[in-house]
Amino acid sequence: MEPKQREGVLVVPQERLNEKQVRLIDGISREILEDPGILCYNREAAEIFKNGGARVEELNDCVRLRIPSSLVDTTVASAPSRIVLGARSPDNRLILDAAEPRVRFASGSECNVWLDIGFEGDRPVYKRRNGSIDYLCRAAHLADNLENLDAFIRCVNIQDEQINTGNKDVNKFLASLNNITKHVQAGLTDLNALEHVIRMGRIIAGGESEFSENPVLSFIACVVKSPLQMVDDTAAKVIAISRYRAPLVISSSPMGGATAPFDEFGMVSQINAEILAGLALNQLVAPGSPVLYGSVPVRTRLDNLNDMYGAPEFNHYHHDAAQLARFYGLPCYSTAGVGDVSSPGIQATAEKMLTHAYIPWTGAQYVHYAFGLLERTNIFSPEQAVLDDAHIGIIKYNLAPPDITPESRQQLIATIREVMQTDHKTYIYHLPLPTKERVYVRYPLEDEQGGALLAAHRRHREIMDVPRKPLPKETLDRITAEVPGILQQTLHAGRRAS
């Protein structure tokens, strides 16, 4: 019997690169890993690579890793092609299989700003708020009730006065897990907090072995800073997370034209090398531990050198990276749905739909940044998340395979014959037709008086009134007793929007 999971949408992946081009990029990436190699600022990581067969050359403030192709082969082969991202609700688990292009959409980033929207008549009024525990709890509750959001990556940076480096991780994970029944993923701020976060996950899952089978939380680490530099503290986190064998995204986020070449060939060759280096570290530490190939390449905006997510090249970079992940037999963590503009509107919709409608065709199993992000990744807007959910629903429907089967043949013919015997000869009186296809009656957020943004605002407010699904009291009691640093406001925040 197949385990329960969120369905996502199964696509026939489109290929931008031919086989020769994929192998060419793979070869260039391997050559990069040997020369110029990776500058490594973490001594333990350097020793791990040395023991794995890499050449290590001492430099003034770091070492140069020259990673041979044979080491790449060994570590890619040891990485699993199928991983599970668990959830509090079994129906919300995700099974990410490199051989199955089943696409899911997640939130993402750690935005500093929560965008409040009020209305004076039908005119929106925007107020920027600093991210907080309360806003993160609200975001998680919103995400739990967005139909097309499949996993939650913490999307609000908690900046409360009581938050510090030591307690940030446990509070952001608990704020998320206490307000959502879907998978929760985040980066790790402080290495010292890892043990406590893992302990929290095991309590929620029901134990150590239960967490291994149903990991309700996972981590993201951008271990290689572009171009080609393995960061000291992030490498230490990757080593520690890998030893726990917790699911981990090895991500890389070069900027085309700044920290990576502008051109597609150069960008994709470099990011592939960086991801392979991070994956190698993960697998050298813990062969077979669950890992995702995480591509987050962006373009550099030429007038101010900011990230640029709405450029067409963004799609090219991500399409190629998804093909490379499939080439290596690795589940792919990809990117779509960021607006470069600071407020919802036609520019945000155009920029987001450019990637929302394109990236899923690549067959990437896990698409993050897909909900609510504006001003690149600095703003989270709940109304925009509602809009994105509606648009992703349309995208999922558009991507779904045709429901054309021999089993429905006789019913279809009977319906047509019945309609042709009537005076009106219209099918509207014979719904539902013999099909499982969803019927779109109208645009999901159509609003004759105030437009889609006002409709999204109303929907956001409705969701805030939906009862939460917090963790059981006994689970919260165990967490507060066994996990240091939990704040009382984390247990009670987000119950109602102001």
C-alpha positions as CSV (number, residue, x, y, z in Angstrom):
1,M,0.0,0.0,0.0
2,E,1.4,3.4,-1.0
3,P,2.0,5.8,2.0
4,K,-0.1,8.9,2.2
5,Q,1.2,12.1,0.8
6,R,0.2,15.4,-0.7
7,E,-0.6,14.8,-4.4
8,G,1.1,17.7,-6.0
9,V,1.0,17.5,-9.8
10,L,2.7,14.9,-11.9
11,V,4.2,16.5,-15.1
12,V,5.9,15.4,-18.3
13,P,9.2,17.4,-17.8
14,Q,10.2,19.6,-20.7
15,E,13.9,19.5,-21.6
16,R,15.8,22.7,-22.5
17,L,19.2,21.0,-22.8
18,N,19.9,18.0,-25.0
19,E,22.0,15.1,-23.7
20,K,25.3,16.4,-25.1
21,Q,24.7,19.7,-23.4
22,V,23.9,18.1,-20.0
23,R,27.1,16.0,-20.2
24,L,29.1,19.0,-21.3
25,I,28.0,21.0,-18.3
26,D,28.6,18.0,-16.0
27,G,32.1,17.8,-17.4
28,I,32.8,21.5,-17.0
29,S,31.6,21.4,-13.4
30,R,33.9,18.5,-12.6
31,E,36.8,20.4,-14.2
32,I,35.9,23.4,-12.0
33,L,36.0,21.3,-8.9
34,E,39.6,20.3,-9.7
35,D,40.8,23.6,-11.0
36,P,40.3,26.2,-9.6
37,G,38.7,24.0,-7.0
38,I,36.8,25.1,-3.9
39,L,38.3,27.5,-1.3
40,C,37.4,26.0,2.0
41,Y,37.4,28.0,5.3
42,N,36.4,25.1,7.6
43,R,39.2,22.8,8.7
44,E,37.0,19.8,9.6
45,A,35.4,19.9,6.2
46,A,38.9,20.0,4.6
47,E,39.9,16.9,6.6
48,I,36.8,15.1,5.6
49,F,37.4,15.9,1.9
50,K,41.1,14.8,2.3
51,N,40.1,11.5,3.7
52,G,37.6,11.1,0.9
53,G,40.3,11.5,-1.8
54,A,40.4,15.2,-2.5
55,R,43.7,17.1,-2.7
56,V,44.1,19.8,-0.1
57,E,46.4,22.7,-0.6
58,E,47.2,25.2,2.2
59,L,46.7,28.9,1.5
60,N,47.1,31.9,3.7
61,D,43.6,31.9,5.4
62,C,42.0,28.8,4.0
63,V,42.7,25.6,2.0
64,R,42.0,24.8,-1.6
65,L,40.1,21.6,-2.2
66,R,40.7,19.9,-5.5
67,I,37.8,17.4,-5.8
68,P,38.4,14.6,-8.2
69,S,35.7,13.3,-10.5
70,S,35.8,9.9,-8.8
71,L,34.8,11.5,-5.5
72,V,31.9,13.2,-7.2
73,D,30.8,9.8,-8.7
74,T,31.0,8.1,-5.3
75,T,29.0,10.8,-3.4
76,V,26.4,11.2,-6.1
77,A,25.9,7.5,-6.1
78,S,25.5,7.3,-2.3
79,A,22.8,10.1,-2.2
80,P,19.3,8.6,-2.2
81,S,17.0,9.3,-5.2
82,R,13.9,9.1,-3.0
83,I,13.4,11.0,0.2
84,V,10.5,11.7,2.6
85,L,9.7,15.1,4.1
86,G,7.3,14.3,6.9
87,A,4.5,16.3,8.5
88,R,2.3,16.4,11.5
89,S,-0.6,15.2,9.4
90,P,0.2,12.0,7.4
91,D,-1.8,13.3,4.5
92,N,0.6,16.2,4.2
93,R,3.8,14.2,3.8
94,L,5.9,14.7,0.7
95,I,7.7,11.8,-1.1
96,L,10.3,13.4,-3.4
97,D,11.5,10.9,-6.0
98,A,14.0,11.9,-8.6
99,A,12.4,9.4,-11.0
100,E,9.0,10.9,-10.6
101,P,8.5,14.6,-11.7
102,R,5.8,15.3,-9.2
103,V,5.9,19.0,-8.5
104,R,5.1,20.6,-5.1
105,F,5.0,24.3,-4.1
106,A,6.4,25.7,-0.9
107,S,6.8,29.1,0.7
108,G,10.3,30.4,1.4
109,S,12.9,33.1,2.4
110,E,13.1,34.7,5.8
111,C,11.6,38.1,5.1
112,N,12.3,41.1,7.4
113,V,9.1,42.8,6.6
114,W,5.4,41.8,6.9
115,L,3.2,43.9,4.6
116,D,-0.1,44.8,6.3
117,I,-2.8,45.9,3.8
118,G,-5.8,48.0,4.8
119,F,-8.4,49.6,2.6
120,E,-9.8,53.1,2.4
121,G,-12.8,52.4,0.3
122,D,-11.3,50.2,-2.5
123,R,-7.9,51.9,-2.3
124,P,-5.2,49.8,-0.6
125,V,-3.0,51.3,2.1
126,Y,0.3,49.5,2.9
127,K,2.1,49.4,6.2
128,R,5.4,47.7,6.6
129,R,5.9,45.8,9.9
130,N,9.0,44.2,11.3
131,G,8.9,40.4,11.3
132,S,8.0,38.8,14.6
133,I,7.0,35.5,16.3
134,D,3.4,36.6,16.0
135,Y,3.6,37.2,12.3
136,L,5.5,33.9,11.7
137,C,2.7,32.1,13.5
138,R,0.1,33.8,11.4
139,A,2.0,33.0,8.2
140,A,2.2,29.3,9.2
141,H,-1.6,29.2,10.0
142,L,-2.3,30.9,6.7
143,A,-0.1,28.4,4.9
144,D,-1.9,25.5,6.6
145,N,-5.1,26.7,5.0
146,L,-3.9,27.5,1.5
147,E,-5.0,24.6,-0.7
148,N,-2.1,24.7,-3.1
149,L,0.8,25.3,-0.7
150,D,2.4,21.9,-0.1
151,A,5.2,22.7,2.5
152,F,6.2,25.6,4.7
153,I,9.6,27.2,4.7
154,R,9.7,29.9,7.4
155,C,8.9,33.1,5.5
156,V,9.1,35.7,8.3
157,N,12.3,36.6,10.2
158,I,11.5,36.8,13.9
159,Q,13.0,40.0,15.3
160,D,11.3,40.3,18.7
161,E,13.3,41.9,21.5
162,Q,13.5,38.6,23.4
163,I,15.0,36.8,20.4
164,N,18.7,36.2,20.3
165,T,21.1,34.0,18.4
166,G,20.8,31.2,21.0
167,N,17.0,30.9,21.1
168,K,16.0,32.0,17.6
169,D,16.1,28.5,16.1
170,V,13.9,26.7,18.6
171,N,11.3,29.5,18.6
172,K,11.1,29.8,14.8
173,F,10.7,26.0,14.4
174,L,8.1,25.8,17.2
175,A,6.2,28.8,16.0
176,S,5.9,27.1,12.6
177,L,5.2,23.6,13.8
178,N,2.6,24.7,16.3
179,N,0.6,26.4,13.6
180,I,0.8,24.1,10.6
181,T,0.3,20.4,9.9
182,K,2.4,20.5,6.7
183,H,6.2,19.9,6.5
184,V,8.4,22.7,8.0
185,Q,11.8,23.6,6.7
186,A,14.3,26.4,7.7
187,G,17.9,27.3,7.9
188,L,19.8,26.9,11.1
189,T,21.1,30.2,12.8
190,D,23.2,28.7,15.6
191,L,25.0,25.4,15.5
192,N,24.5,25.0,19.2
193,A,20.7,24.9,18.7
194,L,20.7,21.9,16.4
195,E,20.5,19.3,19.2
196,H,17.5,21.1,20.6
197,V,15.7,21.5,17.2
198,I,16.2,17.8,16.5
199,R,14.9,17.0,20.0
200,M,11.8,19.0,19.3
201,G,11.3,17.2,16.0
202,R,11.6,13.8,17.6
203,I,9.1,14.7,20.4
204,I,6.6,15.9,17.8
205,A,7.1,12.8,15.6
206,G,6.9,10.4,18.5
207,G,10.5,9.4,19.0
208,E,13.8,9.0,17.3
209,S,12.9,6.1,14.9
210,E,9.5,7.8,14.2
211,F,11.4,11.0,13.3
212,S,13.6,9.0,11.0
213,E,10.5,7.7,9.2
214,N,8.5,10.9,9.4
215,P,10.9,13.9,9.7
216,V,8.5,16.7,10.4
217,L,11.2,19.3,9.9
218,S,14.3,19.7,7.7
219,F,17.1,22.1,7.0
220,I,18.5,24.3,4.3
221,A,22.2,25.2,4.0
222,C,24.0,27.3,1.4
223,V,27.4,25.9,2.2
224,V,29.2,27.2,-0.8
225,K,29.2,31.0,-1.1
226,S,29.5,32.0,-4.7
227,P,31.9,31.9,-6.3
228,L,33.3,28.5,-5.1
229,Q,34.0,29.3,-1.4
230,M,33.0,26.8,1.3
231,V,31.9,28.9,4.3
232,D,33.3,28.0,7.8
233,D,30.1,28.2,9.9
234,T,27.8,26.8,7.3
235,A,30.1,23.9,6.6
236,A,30.1,23.1,10.4
237,K,26.2,23.1,10.3
238,V,26.2,20.8,7.2
239,I,28.5,18.4,9.0
240,A,26.4,18.3,12.1
241,I,23.0,18.1,10.4
242,S,24.4,15.3,8.2
243,R,25.5,13.3,11.3
244,Y,21.8,13.5,12.5
245,R,20.8,12.2,9.0
246,A,18.1,14.9,8.9
247,P,16.8,15.9,5.5
248,L,18.9,18.7,4.1
249,V,18.8,21.0,1.1
250,I,22.2,21.8,-0.3
251,S,21.5,25.1,-1.9
252,S,23.5,27.6,-3.9
253,S,22.4,31.1,-4.9
254,P,24.9,32.8,-7.3
255,M,24.0,36.1,-9.0
256,G,24.5,36.1,-12.7
257,G,26.9,38.9,-13.6
258,A,28.1,39.4,-10.0
259,T,29.1,36.2,-8.3
260,A,28.6,34.0,-11.4
261,P,28.9,34.4,-15.1
262,F,26.0,36.2,-16.9
263,D,25.7,33.6,-19.6
264,E,23.6,30.5,-19.1
265,F,26.5,28.0,-19.8
266,G,28.8,29.6,-17.2
267,M,26.1,30.2,-14.6
268,V,24.8,26.6,-14.7
269,S,28.3,25.0,-14.8
270,Q,29.3,27.0,-11.7
271,I,26.1,26.4,-9.6
272,N,26.2,22.7,-10.5
273,A,29.8,22.6,-9.2
274,E,28.9,24.4,-6.0
275,I,25.9,22.1,-5.3
276,L,28.0,19.0,-6.1
277,A,30.7,20.2,-3.6
278,G,28.1,20.6,-0.8
279,L,26.4,17.3,-1.6
280,A,29.9,15.6,-1.5
281,L,30.5,17.0,2.0
282,N,27.0,15.8,3.2
283,Q,27.5,12.3,1.8
284,L,31.1,11.9,3.0
285,V,29.9,12.6,6.5
286,A,26.8,10.4,6.3
287,P,26.5,8.2,3.1
288,G,22.8,7.7,2.2
289,S,21.5,10.6,4.2
290,P,18.5,12.5,2.6
291,V,19.6,15.4,0.5
292,L,18.1,17.7,-2.1
293,Y,19.8,19.4,-5.0
294,G,19.0,23.0,-4.3
295,S,19.2,25.6,-7.1
296,V,18.5,29.2,-6.3
297,P,20.4,31.1,-9.1
298,V,19.3,34.7,-9.8
299,R,20.3,37.5,-12.2
300,T,22.0,40.7,-11.2
301,R,20.1,43.8,-11.9
302,L,22.4,46.1,-13.7
303,D,21.3,49.5,-12.4
304,N,21.6,48.7,-8.6
305,L,23.2,45.2,-8.4
306,N,20.2,43.8,-6.5
307,D,19.0,40.2,-7.1
308,M,16.6,40.0,-10.0
309,Y,13.9,37.3,-10.0
310,G,11.7,38.5,-12.8
311,A,14.2,38.2,-15.6
312,P,13.7,35.6,-18.4
313,E,17.2,34.2,-17.7
314,F,16.0,33.2,-14.3
315,N,13.9,30.5,-15.9
316,H,16.7,29.3,-18.1
317,Y,19.0,28.8,-15.1
318,H,16.5,26.9,-13.1
319,H,15.3,24.7,-16.0
320,D,18.9,23.6,-16.7
321,A,19.6,22.9,-13.0
322,A,16.4,20.7,-12.7
323,Q,17.7,18.7,-15.7
324,L,21.1,18.3,-14.0
325,A,19.4,17.1,-10.8
326,R,17.5,14.5,-12.8
327,F,20.7,13.5,-14.6
328,Y,22.3,12.7,-11.2
329,G,19.1,11.0,-9.9
330,L,18.6,13.6,-7.1
331,P,15.3,15.2,-6.0
332,C,15.4,18.9,-7.0
333,Y,14.6,22.0,-4.9
334,S,13.9,24.8,-7.3
335,T,12.7,28.4,-7.2
336,A,9.7,30.4,-8.5
337,G,7.3,33.1,-7.6
338,V,9.2,36.1,-6.4
339,G,8.2,39.6,-7.3
340,D,10.9,42.3,-7.6
341,V,8.3,45.0,-6.9
342,S,7.4,46.1,-3.4
343,S,3.6,45.9,-3.5
344,P,1.0,43.6,-5.1
345,G,-0.2,44.6,-8.6
346,I,0.3,43.9,-12.2
347,Q,4.1,43.9,-12.1
348,A,4.2,41.4,-9.2
349,T,1.7,39.2,-11.0
350,A,3.6,39.3,-14.3
351,E,6.9,38.6,-12.6
352,K,5.5,35.8,-10.5
353,M,3.5,34.1,-13.3
354,L,6.6,34.2,-15.6
355,T,8.2,31.7,-13.2
356,H,5.1,30.0,-11.7
357,A,3.9,29.0,-15.2
358,Y,7.4,27.9,-16.4
359,I,9.4,26.3,-13.6
360,P,7.0,23.4,-12.9
361,W,7.5,22.2,-16.5
362,T,11.0,21.3,-15.5
363,G,9.8,18.5,-13.3
364,A,11.5,19.9,-10.2
365,Q,10.0,18.1,-7.2
366,Y,10.0,21.0,-4.7
367,V,9.5,24.6,-5.8
368,H,10.2,27.1,-3.0
369,Y,9.7,30.9,-2.7
370,A,6.3,30.4,-4.4
371,F,4.0,32.3,-2.0
372,G,3.8,35.9,-0.9
373,L,7.3,37.2,-1.6
374,L,7.7,40.8,-2.8
375,E,10.7,43.2,-3.1
376,R,12.8,40.2,-4.0
377,T,12.8,38.3,-0.8
378,N,12.5,41.1,1.7
379,I,8.7,41.3,2.1
380,F,6.1,38.7,2.9
381,S,2.5,39.8,2.0
382,P,-0.3,37.5,3.2
383,E,-2.6,38.9,0.6
384,Q,-0.1,38.2,-2.1
385,A,0.2,34.6,-0.7
386,V,-3.5,34.2,-1.2
387,L,-3.2,35.5,-4.8
388,D,-0.3,33.2,-5.4
389,D,-2.3,30.2,-4.1
390,A,-5.1,30.9,-6.5
391,H,-2.7,31.3,-9.4
392,I,-0.7,28.1,-8.5
393,G,-4.0,26.3,-8.4
394,I,-4.6,27.3,-12.0
395,I,-1.0,26.3,-12.9
396,K,-1.5,22.9,-11.3
397,Y,-4.7,22.4,-13.2
398,N,-3.0,23.5,-16.4
399,L,-0.2,21.0,-15.8
400,A,-2.4,18.1,-14.9
401,P,-2.5,15.1,-17.4
402,P,-5.6,14.7,-19.6
403,D,-8.3,12.5,-18.1
404,I,-9.0,10.5,-21.2
405,T,-9.5,6.8,-20.4
406,P,-11.4,3.9,-22.0
407,E,-13.4,3.5,-18.7
408,S,-15.3,6.8,-19.4
409,R,-16.0,6.0,-23.0
410,Q,-19.6,4.7,-22.7
411,Q,-20.7,7.3,-20.3
412,L,-19.4,10.1,-22.5
413,I,-21.2,8.7,-25.6
414,A,-24.4,8.3,-23.6
415,T,-24.2,11.9,-22.4
416,I,-23.7,13.3,-25.9
417,R,-26.6,11.2,-27.2
418,E,-28.8,12.4,-24.4
419,V,-27.9,16.1,-25.0
420,M,-28.6,15.7,-28.7
421,Q,-32.2,14.5,-28.0
422,T,-33.1,17.7,-26.0
423,D,-34.5,20.9,-27.4
424,H,-31.8,23.1,-25.8
425,K,-28.8,20.9,-26.8
426,T,-26.6,22.3,-24.0
427,Y,-24.3,20.5,-21.7
428,I,-24.8,22.8,-18.7
429,Y,-27.8,20.8,-17.6
430,H,-25.8,17.6,-17.6
431,L,-23.0,18.5,-15.2
432,P,-20.9,16.9,-14.0
433,L,-19.6,15.4,-17.2
434,P,-18.0,12.0,-17.0
435,T,-14.7,13.4,-16.0
436,K,-12.6,14.0,-12.8
437,E,-11.5,17.3,-14.2
438,R,-12.1,20.4,-12.1
439,V,-14.4,23.0,-13.7
440,Y,-13.3,26.6,-13.3
441,V,-16.5,28.6,-13.0
442,R,-14.6,31.9,-12.9
443,Y,-11.3,33.5,-11.8
444,P,-10.9,32.2,-8.2
445,L,-10.6,35.7,-6.7
446,E,-13.0,37.6,-8.9
447,D,-14.5,40.6,-7.0
448,E,-16.8,43.0,-8.9
449,Q,-16.5,45.8,-6.3
450,G,-12.9,45.8,-5.2
451,G,-10.9,43.6,-7.5
452,A,-8.7,40.6,-6.7
453,L,-6.5,42.3,-4.1
454,L,-9.6,43.2,-1.9
455,A,-10.9,39.6,-2.4
456,A,-7.5,38.3,-1.3
457,H,-7.6,40.6,1.8
458,R,-11.0,39.2,2.7
459,R,-9.8,35.6,2.2
460,H,-6.8,36.3,4.4
461,R,-9.0,37.6,7.2
462,E,-11.3,34.6,6.9
463,I,-8.4,32.2,7.3
464,M,-7.2,34.1,10.4
465,D,-10.6,33.3,11.9
466,V,-10.3,29.6,11.1
467,P,-9.5,27.6,14.3
468,R,-5.8,26.7,14.6
469,K,-4.6,23.1,14.9
470,P,-1.9,23.5,17.6
471,L,0.2,20.6,18.9
472,P,-1.3,18.6,21.7
473,K,-0.8,20.1,25.2
474,E,1.2,17.1,26.4
475,T,3.6,17.6,23.4
476,L,4.0,21.3,24.1
477,D,4.6,20.5,27.8
478,R,7.4,18.1,26.9
479,I,8.9,20.6,24.5
480,T,9.0,23.4,27.0
481,A,10.4,21.0,29.6
482,E,13.1,19.4,27.4
483,V,14.0,22.1,24.9
484,P,15.7,25.2,26.4
485,G,14.9,28.7,25.2
486,I,11.2,28.4,24.3
487,L,9.4,31.7,24.9
488,Q,5.8,31.8,26.2
489,Q,4.8,34.1,23.4
490,T,5.8,31.5,20.9
491,L,3.2,29.1,22.4
492,H,0.4,31.6,22.2
493,A,1.1,34.0,19.3
494,G,-0.8,34.2,16.0
495,R,-4.2,33.3,17.4
496,R,-5.9,36.3,15.7
497,A,-4.8,39.0,13.3
498,S,-5.0,42.5,14.7
